């Protein structure tokens, strides 16, 4: 899995290392805000030509305990099966999940298909007791956080796209 852009900053580099190795030890500490993951997720999947869906697994202290890349979609959609996402979450001992995918079009606006996928994941998480605590859509200059229900400017976070 090649990175499209080099990581920017020490914390982002550590998060990416954790994501790539699905590490059980988290040297960056707990993830407390969506911004904590946006930089690393943007570096990891932000510039790919096809949509890529990833899930980040968290323990009860909000430490990353695993990471999986599930599917590469077309340039306009990605299909995700909740079975694989939650199988890996259970194996990682996760107590919560964050998901992300990017829109190669550059717009972070969630599509109807995104909303339907999130609803299926939420329902599966409710049944299994592993909530999906946020879903991100990464665009070219902004990201959308479902939990925050707003777009987050990369410029405001100090993430400048080239």
N, C-alpha and C positions, 0 to 999 in steps of 0.2 A: 504494500500500500504506500505509494509515493505521496508525499505532501506536495501540494501545488505551490505553496508559499512557505518560506521559512518562518518559524515562530518569532514573534516580537516580544521580547521581555522574558525575564527569568521565570515568573509565575506561569505564563502561558506555555513555556517550554516544558516545565515540570508537569503541567496538566496533560499536554500532548503525550508525553512519555507514559504517563499513567494510562491514558486512553489506548495508546497503541499496544501496550503490554497487558491490559486488563489487570493491572496490579492490585494486589490485596492490601498493600501498604500505601498510604496516601500521605506523601511528604508535604503537600500544600495545605493540609488542614481541611476543615469543612467548607463546603460550598454553601454560602449564605445568601447569595443573590444571583439572579440570572446572568448578570455581567461577569461573574466569576467564570462561567463556562463559555460565554459568547466568543471571546477572543480565541480560545483553543479550538472550539468547534468551527469558527470561521477559517482558521488556518488549515484545519484538517479537511473540510469538505467544501469550503466556500467557492472555489473557482473551478470545480469539476464541470465538465460539459454535460453530464447526465445527472439527474437527481440521485442522491444517495441518502439513505435513511440510516441513522445511527441511534442507539439507545445507550444511555449512561445509567449505570446502576449505583444506587446510593444505600448506605446503611442507616441505622437510626440516628447516628450523629452527623448525617449528611456528608460523610466521606465517600469518595468514589471507591467502589469495590469491584467494578467491572465495566466493560465497554464492548459493544458489538456493532459491527457494520453488517446490516442485513441484506440490503438489496441496492442494486443500481437500476434505476428506472430509465425511462426515456428522457428526452429533453423537456418533457412537460408533465410527467407524472411518475409516481413511484407506488408500488403495491407492497403492502406489508401484512404478514400473517401474524396475528397476536400470539399464536401458539409458540412460535420460535422466540419471540421477545420475552414472554413470561417463563418459558422453559429455562432460558439462560439467566433470567432474573432469579429464579428459584435456586438454580445451581450456584449462583454467586452469593446467595444469602442476602439478596437485596430486600430492603424494606420500602423502597420507592424507586421510581424510574423518571428520567427526563428523556425526551426524544428530540431529535432535530433532523431536518433535511433542508437542502438548499434548493432554491429556484434558479436554474441557469438563466432564466429570463431577466433576473436582476431584481424583480419585485418580491418583497417579503409578504405580500398579501396572501393569506391562506385561501386555497381554492375550496370548492364544495367537496371535492374528493379528500382534501386534507381534513376538513371538519368531520367527515364521515369516518375516516380512519381513526382520528382522535377519539371519537365517540366509542368505536369498537374497542380501542385500547383501554379507555376509561372503564367501560363495563367489565372487561376481563380483569382489570386491576381491582375493581370493587369486589368481584367474586373471590379472587385470590388473596385479598388483603394486602396488595402491593399497589398503592396509588400511583398514578401517573401525575407527577406534581407540576410538570410544565412541558409544553411542546413548542419548539422553536422552528421558525421558517427563516432561513438566512437569505437575504437578498444582496445586491451589490453594495449598497451604501447603508443599509439598515437591516435590522432583524426584527421579527415579530415574536413576541412572547405571549403565549396564550394565557399564562397565569397573570401576567401584568396587563393583558389585553390591550397592548399598545406596541407601536413600533419604537425601537430603540436605535437611535442614531449612532453609527460607528464613530463619527467625528466627535460626538459628545463623550464617548468612551475612550477616545484616543486611538481608535482603530482606523487607520487611514487606508483605504483600498487603493491599489495602484492600477 
